């Protein structure tokens, strides 16, 4: 029961305090960037679709 109460209080603080919410978002974004695979440079989806449409004309 204590764990649930602590979870509710922390959730309330994270939801209502903009400073804590921004810090949490920054930490989550940093973790996501660290875990994300490297993106290879290449044509975008829009460019690939444009090439297909040009080929049909």
VENWO-V569858 format. One record per residue. N is the residue number from 1. PHI is phi in radians with two decimals (* if undefined). Layout:
N_PHI ; N_PHI
This chain:
1_* ; 2_-1.14 ; 3_-1.10 ; 4_-1.15 ; 5_-1.09 ; 6_-1.11 ; 7_-1.09 ; 8_-1.14 ; 9_-1.12 ; 10_-1.12 ; 11_-1.08 ; 12_-1.10 ; 13_-1.12 ; 14_-1.14 ; 15_-1.38 ; 16_-1.70 ; 17_-1.76 ; 18_-1.08 ; 19_-1.14 ; 20_-1.16 ; 21_-1.11 ; 22_-1.17 ; 23_-1.09 ; 24_-1.08 ; 25_-1.11 ; 26_-1.11 ; 27_-1.14 ; 28_-1.13 ; 29_-1.16 ; 30_-1.07 ; 31_-1.13 ; 32_-1.15 ; 33_-1.15 ; 34_-1.23 ; 35_-1.57 ; 36_-1.21 ; 37_-1.26 ; 38_-1.15 ; 39_-1.61 ; 40_-1.44 ; 41_-1.28 ; 42_-2.99 ; 43_-1.16 ; 44_-1.36 ; 45_-1.05 ; 46_-1.10 ; 47_-1.16 ; 48_-1.14 ; 49_-1.14 ; 50_-1.06 ; 51_-1.13 ; 52_-1.15 ; 53_-1.18 ; 54_-1.17 ; 55_-1.21 ; 56_-1.44 ; 57_-1.38
